[in-house]
Amino acid sequence: MSSLVDVCAAAVVLLLSLSSLLPSAGAVLFDWSCSNGTSYAENSTYQSNVRSLLSSLAANATRVSPVGFSTAIVGASPDKVWGLGLCRGDTNGTACASCLAQAPAVAFGQGDYCMGVKDASIFYDRCLVRYSSKDFLSTPDLTSQAQSTGVGDVSVVPGSGSAFTALVASLVTALSDWAAFNTTSRYAVGAMVSDRGFLATTREVVHRINGMVQCTPDQAPGACRGCLGALIDDMPAFFNGSVGGQVLGVWCSLRFEIFEFYDGGPMLELVAPQPTPPPPPSAVSKDGTGGNGTRWGQHPGTIAAIVLGVAVILLSISMVLLWRNAGKQPSYQEDDDPASLLFDLPTLRRATDNFAEENMLGHGGFGAVYKGLLPHGQQIAVKRLDKASGQGLKELRNELLLMAKLRHNNLTKLLGVCLKGEEKLLVYEYLPNRSLDTFLFAPEIEKRLLLHWEIRYRIIYGTARGLVYLHEDSQIKIIHRDLKAGNVLLDTNMNPKISDFGLARLFNGERTTAMTSQVVGTL
């Protein structure tokens, strides 16, 4: 393969032999590239150095931090060799070492393999190896060595190819933002889901697209995002109409399939836009994983901010209602049955792994918050009220009925409750993105730049809509009294949701003023 163009053109092949859509348990050789430049003789010093380098890469990738990545330099000029090994982010140490150890079979293989060639890039499904007689480590070319392979069923509904590729591009764009700016591993996996289905293949309705992106972890956030962006730009040429594919590169790679090919859960989960879609997602979102890791549950601020103080507003509203409506009929009819809001305790125990510590997202004044996953796949945030919170069954019932009346796209949503013995559990929607302040005041300029004017307008407009609903359009009038960037949460599409009603004030009827005995809010 004489050039990058030739490599890419030759490598964009659709492997019908893999159309079973089942991921392999072992390392699978996807592709390799051997330069047509300088060569070495068999049993030469250079060959010996390559052997030593490949052995060192396999050993160090599981011993040196970051795990799964290693570089090495072996020998002296003119037989000096530079090398790099990288394992996929979901690969454990044993599998990583095993995958990298297979590289010599290609490096020294006869025929179409790389025997005698000084420069080679070898790509497996779980790892990659690059070695060269030139120092590619000091000044990496982030656009070089890209190769593409279409994987999976490529039969699509006529006319749906471009639309499907656009959805895939939206998914991998969001994953690229997340991997570059919110992880140190520079690795992210996720999915785009649709209840309606994507209608991707002629045989079935596809409801889920899975994606993965990865850079070498030694790259700066901007360099990683730029590398992935170049691959995304080339996707229409490579994959228009394919429901599976990948772009392989030494410095960055991406992949998408309609089956789940990665281990562990998704870090991001996007909802496909409706037939008249909003602007494509530009968020760096799901780990609520957060800014320095690759798993969701490591960042309490993501969900704790959603539910922090909501229990307080439930208490406040209940007390105000009881005080203002003493001796009156209940505000809601008895047929406002809260049964539709009830969750059973076994379901929530299973969803949170019995309130496992690793699923704890934070602990507020009224109890701990846990990440949960319902059987049908919905992610939730579960507030487990402390026994000392003092809320009674009747009061909690009234509060739930009250909060159930607040339904707006720009407010965080209460999904339900579980009351069993001494257990009092509140269930909220799970928002993977952090709050607005994590973007506005981020130390990384790249993350602040994600708030371009289109996104800023969307946040301002959505927040204003939420306030108008609270002040004018809802059945009960509520003044938030603590609106700030930290209390504006962002969903996967960077739409705002007002949260934390701990200092809110209820207004009955047509009242527009009230006296307060306490100064509240944020200056």
C-alpha positions in Angstrom: 0.0 0.0 0.0 1.8 3.1 -1.3 -0.1 5.9 0.2 -2.8 6.8 2.8 -5.3 7.2 0.0 -4.5 3.8 -1.4 -4.6 2.3 2.1 -8.0 3.8 2.9 -9.5 2.9 -0.5 -8.3 -0.6 -0.3 -9.3 -1.1 3.3 -12.9 0.1 2.9 -14.2 -3.4 2.3 -17.4 -4.9 3.7 -16.5 -8.2 5.4 -19.6 -10.3 4.7 -17.9 -13.1 6.5 -18.5 -11.2 9.7 -22.1 -10.4 9.0 -23.2 -12.7 11.8 -23.0 -9.6 14.0 -21.5 -11.5 16.9 -18.4 -10.1 18.5 -15.4 -12.4 18.8 -14.2 -13.5 22.2 -10.5 -13.5 21.1 -8.3 -11.0 19.3 -9.1 -10.8 15.6 -6.7 -9.4 13.1 -8.6 -6.7 11.2 -5.9 -5.1 9.1 -2.2 -4.2 8.7 -0.1 -1.8 6.8 3.6 -2.4 5.8 5.5 0.5 4.2 7.1 0.0 0.8 10.2 1.9 2.0 13.3 0.6 3.7 13.7 -3.1 4.5 15.9 -5.3 6.7 17.5 -8.7 6.3 16.3 -11.8 8.1 18.2 -12.5 11.3 19.6 -8.9 11.2 20.2 -6.6 14.2 17.1 -4.6 13.2 14.9 -7.7 13.3 16.3 -8.6 16.7 15.5 -5.1 17.9 11.9 -5.4 16.6 11.5 -8.7 18.4 12.7 -7.1 21.7 10.5 -4.1 21.1 7.3 -6.1 20.6 8.0 -8.2 23.7 8.6 -5.0 25.7 5.3 -3.4 24.4 3.3 -6.5 25.5 4.9 -6.6 28.9 4.8 -2.9 29.7 1.2 -2.3 28.6 0.0 -4.1 31.7 2.7 -2.9 34.1 3.1 0.8 33.4 0.4 3.5 33.9 -1.7 4.1 32.0 -2.5 0.5 31.7 -3.1 -0.7 28.2 -0.7 1.7 26.6 3.1 1.6 26.2 5.9 3.0 24.0 9.4 1.8 23.7 12.7 2.5 21.9 15.2 -0.3 21.3 18.7 -0.3 19.8 21.0 2.3 18.4 21.3 3.9 15.0 21.1 2.7 12.2 19.1 -0.2 13.7 17.1 1.8 16.2 13.4 1.1 16.3 10.5 3.1 17.8 7.3 1.4 18.9 3.8 1.9 20.4 1.2 -0.5 21.7 -2.4 0.3 22.7 -5.2 -1.9 23.9 -8.9 -1.0 23.6 -10.2 0.7 26.7 -12.5 -2.1 27.8 -9.7 -4.8 27.6 -8.4 -6.2 30.8 -4.7 -6.8 31.5 -4.5 -10.4 30.6 -6.4 -10.0 27.3 -4.3 -6.9 26.5 -1.0 -8.7 26.9 -2.4 -11.7 24.9 -3.5 -9.5 22.0 -0.2 -7.5 21.8 1.8 -10.8 21.9 0.2 -11.8 18.6 1.9 -9.0 16.7 5.1 -10.9 15.8 3.0 -13.3 13.7 2.3 -10.4 11.3 5.6 -8.6 11.8 7.6 -11.6 10.8 5.0 -13.4 8.6 5.9 -14.3 5.1 3.9 -13.5 2.0 1.4 -10.7 2.4 2.6 -9.9 6.0 5.4 -7.6 7.0 8.5 -9.7 7.1 11.5 -7.6 6.1 9.7 -4.3 6.2 11.0 -1.7 8.7 7.7 0.2 9.2 4.4 -1.5 10.1 1.0 -0.9 11.7 -1.0 -3.9 12.9 -4.6 -3.7 14.0 -6.5 -6.3 16.0 -10.0 -5.9 17.4 -8.6 -5.4 20.9 -5.2 -3.8 20.3 -2.8 -2.2 17.8 0.9 -2.1 17.4 3.0 0.3 15.4 6.8 0.2 14.9 9.2 2.2 12.7 12.8 3.0 12.0 11.8 6.6 12.3 10.9 8.5 15.4 7.1 8.8 15.0 6.6 9.2 18.8 8.2 12.7 19.2 6.2 14.3 16.4 3.1 12.2 15.7 1.1 12.8 12.6 -2.4 12.4 13.8 -3.8 11.9 10.3 -1.5 9.1 9.3 -2.0 5.4 9.2 -5.8 5.6 9.1 -7.5 2.5 7.7 -11.1 1.7 7.4 -13.1 -1.5 7.4 -16.8 -1.9 7.1 -18.1 -4.6 9.5 -21.5 -6.1 9.6 -24.7 -6.2 7.6 -24.6 -3.5 5.0 -28.1 -4.0 3.6 -30.2 -0.9 4.3 -33.7 0.3 3.5 -33.5 2.2 0.2 -33.0 5.9 0.9 -32.1 5.5 4.6 -28.3 5.3 4.2 -27.5 9.0 4.5 -29.9 9.6 7.4 -28.5 6.6 9.3 -24.9 7.7 8.7 -25.8 11.2 10.0 -27.2 9.6 13.2 -24.0 7.6 13.6 -21.9 10.8 13.1 -23.9 12.4 15.9 -23.2 9.6 18.2 -19.5 9.4 17.5 -19.2 13.2 17.7 -20.7 13.2 21.2 -18.4 10.3 22.2 -15.4 12.1 20.8 -16.2 15.2 22.8 -16.5 13.0 25.9 -13.3 11.0 25.4 -11.2 14.0 24.6 -12.4 16.4 27.3 -13.9 14.3 30.1 -11.5 11.3 30.4 -7.9 10.7 31.0 -8.0 7.4 29.1 -9.2 9.1 25.9 -11.7 6.3 25.5 -15.5 6.4 25.4 -18.3 4.0 24.4 -22.0 4.7 24.1 -25.2 4.2 22.2 -28.0 6.0 20.5 -31.5 4.5 21.1 -34.9 5.0 19.5 -38.2 3.6 20.5 -39.4 4.0 17.0 -36.5 2.2 15.5 -33.9 3.3 13.0 -35.2 1.0 10.2 -31.6 0.4 9.3 -31.7 -3.1 7.7 -34.0 -4.9 5.4 -34.4 -7.8 7.9 -35.2 -6.1 11.1 -35.9 -2.8 12.9 -32.8 -1.6 14.7 -33.4 0.3 18.0 -29.8 0.8 19.1 -26.6 2.0 17.5 -23.4 1.3 19.5 -20.3 3.4 19.2 -16.7 3.5 20.4 -13.9 6.1 20.0 -10.3 6.0 21.4 -7.1 8.1 21.2 -3.8 7.2 22.7 -3.9 8.5 26.3 -0.8 10.6 26.0 -2.6 13.1 23.7 -3.8 16.5 24.8 -7.6 16.9 24.7 -7.5 19.2 21.7 -5.2 16.9 19.7 -7.4 13.9 20.5 -10.6 15.7 19.4 -8.9 16.9 16.2 -7.8 13.4 15.3 -11.2 11.9 15.8 -12.8 14.9 14.0 -10.8 14.1 10.9 -12.0 10.5 11.0 -15.7 11.6 11.4 -15.4 14.0 8.5 -14.4 11.0 6.3 -17.3 8.8 7.4 -19.8 9.7 4.6 -17.3 8.5 2.0 -16.5 5.3 3.8 -19.8 4.2 5.4 -22.8 5.8 3.7 -25.4 3.1 4.1 -23.4 0.7 6.2 -24.8 -0.3 9.6 -21.4 -1.3 10.9 -17.9 -0.1 10.4 -14.7 1.3 11.9 -11.8 3.6 11.1 -8.6 2.3 12.5 -5.7 4.5 13.3 -2.5 4.5 15.4 -3.4 7.7 17.2 -7.2 7.5 17.1 -9.9 5.1 16.1 -13.7 4.8 16.0 -16.2 2.1 15.5 -20.0 1.6 15.3 -22.2 -1.4 15.1 -25.9 -2.4 15.7 -24.7 -5.0 18.2 -23.0 -4.2 21.5 -19.4 -5.1 20.9 -17.8 -3.5 24.0 -17.5 -4.8 27.5 -19.2 -2.9 30.4 -22.0 -0.4 30.1 -22.2 2.7 27.9 -20.8 5.9 29.1 -23.2 7.9 27.0 -26.7 7.1 25.9 -28.3 9.5 23.4 -31.9 9.5 22.3 -32.4 9.7 18.5 -34.1 12.8 17.3 -37.7 12.7 16.2 -38.5 13.0 12.4 -38.0 16.8 12.8 -34.8 16.6 14.8 -33.2 19.3 16.9 -29.6 20.3 16.2 -27.3 17.3 16.5 -25.9 16.6 20.0 -22.7 18.6 20.7 -22.6 17.7 24.3 -19.7 16.1 26.1 -21.8 14.1 28.3 -22.4 10.3 30.4 -20.1 9.7 32.9 -21.7 12.1 34.6 -18.7 9.9 34.5 -17.2 13.3 34.9 -14.0 15.0 34.2 -11.3 12.5 35.1 -12.6 9.1 34.6 -14.3 6.7 32.3 -17.1 5.3 34.4 -20.4 7.0 35.3 -20.5 6.4 39.0 -17.3 8.2 39.8 -18.8 11.7 39.8 -21.4 12.5 42.5 -22.0 16.0 41.3 -23.7 14.8 38.2 -26.8 13.4 39.8 -26.5 14.8 43.3 -27.0 18.2 41.8 -30.3 17.0 40.3 -31.8 15.7 43.4 -30.0 17.8 46.1 -32.7 19.8 47.8 -35.7 18.4 45.9 -36.6 16.5 49.1 -36.4 19.9 50.9 -38.9 21.4 48.5 -41.2 18.5 49.1 -41.1 19.2 52.8 -41.6 22.9 52.2 -44.5 22.5 49.9 -46.2 20.1 52.3 -45.9 22.5 55.2 -47.2 25.5 53.3 -50.1 23.5 51.9 -51.0 22.3 55.4 -50.7 25.8 56.8 -52.7 27.5 54.1 -55.4 24.9 53.6 -56.0 23.9 57.2 -59.7 22.9 57.6 -60.2 23.0 53.8 -60.8 20.1 51.4 -57.7 18.5 49.9 -56.1 20.2 47.0 -56.4 17.1 44.8 -59.2 14.6 44.3 -59.0 11.2 45.8 -58.9 9.7 42.3 -55.4 11.3 41.9 -54.2 7.8 42.8 -50.4 7.8 43.4 -50.2 4.1 42.4 -48.8 5.1 39.0 -45.9 6.7 40.8 -45.1 3.7 43.0 -42.0 1.5 42.6 -41.6 -1.7 44.5 -38.6 -2.2 46.7 -37.2 -5.3 45.1 -37.0 -3.5 41.7 -35.1 -0.6 43.2 -32.8 -3.0 45.1 -31.9 -4.8 41.9 -31.6 -1.6 40.0 -29.0 -0.3 42.4 -27.3 -3.6 43.2 -28.9 -3.5 46.7 -27.7 0.1 47.1 -24.1 -0.8 46.5 -21.5 1.7 47.6 -20.0 1.8 44.1 -23.4 3.0 42.8 -23.6 5.9 45.3 -23.6 9.2 43.5 -23.5 11.4 46.6 -25.1 12.1 50.0 -27.2 15.1 50.8 -28.9 16.4 53.9 -31.8 14.0 53.5 -30.0 10.8 52.3 -27.8 9.1 49.8 -28.3 9.1 46.0 -27.7 6.0 44.0 -27.4 5.3 40.3 -29.8 2.6 39.1 -30.8 0.7 36.0 -34.3 -0.6 35.5 -35.0 -3.9 33.8 -36.1 -2.2 30.6 -32.9 -0.3 30.4 -33.9 3.1 31.8 -31.3 4.7 34.1 -32.6 6.4 37.2 -31.3 8.3 40.3 -32.6 6.9 43.6 -32.7 9.1 46.7 -32.8 6.9 49.8 -34.1 9.1 52.6 -32.5 8.8 56.0 -34.7 7.4 58.7 -34.2 10.7 60.5 -35.7 12.8 57.7 -39.0 12.7 59.5 -41.3 12.5 56.5 -44.7 10.8 57.1 -46.6 8.6 54.6 -49.5 11.1 54.2 -47.3 14.1 53.8 -45.1 12.2 51.2 -48.2 11.1 49.3 -49.4 14.7 49.0 -46.0 15.9 48.0 -45.7 13.3 45.3 -49.1 14.3 43.9 -48.0 18.0 43.9 -44.6 17.3 42.2 -46.3 15.1 39.7 -48.2 18.2 38.4 -44.9 19.9 37.5 -44.2 18.5 34.0 -42.0 20.5 31.7 -39.1 19.7 29.4 -36.9 22.3 31.2 -37.4 21.0 34.7 -35.9 17.9 36.3 -38.5 15.1 36.6 -39.6 13.1 39.6 -40.5 9.6 38.4 -41.9 8.1 41.5 -41.5 6.8 45.1 -41.2 3.6 47.0 -42.6 3.2 50.6 -41.8 0.0 52.3 -41.4 -0.3 56.1 -38.8 2.3 57.1 -37.6 2.6 53.5 -38.6 5.9 51.7 -37.1 6.1 48.2 -37.6 8.9 45.7 -36.9 8.1 42.0 -35.7 10.7 39.6 -34.7 10.8 35.9 -31.0 10.3 35.4 -29.2 13.1 33.7 -25.7 12.2 32.5 -24.4 15.7 31.9 -23.1 17.9 34.6 -24.3 21.4 35.4 -23.7 24.5 33.3 -21.0 25.8 35.5 -18.7 22.8 34.7 -18.6 24.2 31.1 -18.6 27.9 31.9 -15.8 27.7 34.4 -13.9 24.7 33.1 -10.1 25.0 33.3 -9.8 23.5 29.8 -10.4 26.1 27.1 -11.5 23.3 24.7 -14.4 22.5 27.0 -15.4 26.2 27.4 -15.4 26.5 23.6 -18.1 23.8 23.4 -20.5 26.5 24.6 -20.7 28.2 21.2 -23.5 30.8 20.7 -26.0 28.3 19.3 -25.7 26.2 22.5 -25.7 29.3 24.7 -28.9 30.5 23.1 -30.5 27.1 23.6 -29.6 27.1 27.3 -30.8 30.7 27.9 -34.1 30.1 26.0 -34.8 26.8 27.7 -34.1 28.1 31.2 -36.4 31.0 30.5 -39.1 28.7 29.4 -38.8 26.7 32.6 -39.1 29.8 34.7 -42.1 31.0 32.8 -43.8 27.6 33.4 -43.0 27.8 37.2 -44.2 31.4 37.5 -47.2 31.6 35.1 -48.3 28.3 33.5 -48.2 25.6 36.1 -51.1 24.8 38.4 -49.0 25.9 41.4 -46.8 29.0 41.2 -43.3 28.4 42.4 -40.4 30.9 42.7 -37.1 29.2 42.5 -35.0 31.8 44.4 -31.7 30.1 43.8 -31.2 30.0 40.1 -27.5 29.8 39.1 -25.2 27.9 36.7 -24.8 25.1 39.2 -28.6 24.5 39.3 -29.0 24.4 35.5 -28.4 20.8 34.3 -27.7 19.8 30.7 -29.0 16.7 29.0 -27.3 14.9 26.3 -28.3 17.4 23.7 -27.3 20.4 25.9 -30.9 21.2 26.7 -31.2 22.9 30.1 -33.2 21.5 33.1 -33.7 23.6 36.2 -32.9 21.7 39.4 -32.5 22.1 43.1 -35.7 23.5 44.4 -34.5 23.5 48.0 -35.1 27.3 48.5 -38.2 27.6 46.3 -41.3 29.4 47.5 -44.9 28.4 46.8 -47.5 31.1 45.8 -51.2 30.3 46.0 -53.9 31.8 43.8 -53.1 35.2 42.2 -50.6 36.3 44.8 -47.5 37.9 43.5 -45.7 39.0 46.7 -44.8 37.5 50.0 -42.9 38.3 53.1 -39.8 36.2 54.1 -38.0 36.1 57.4 -34.8 34.7 55.9 -32.4 35.9 53.2 -31.9 33.1 50.7 -30.4 32.6 47.3 -26.9 33.0 45.7 -25.2 36.3 45.1 
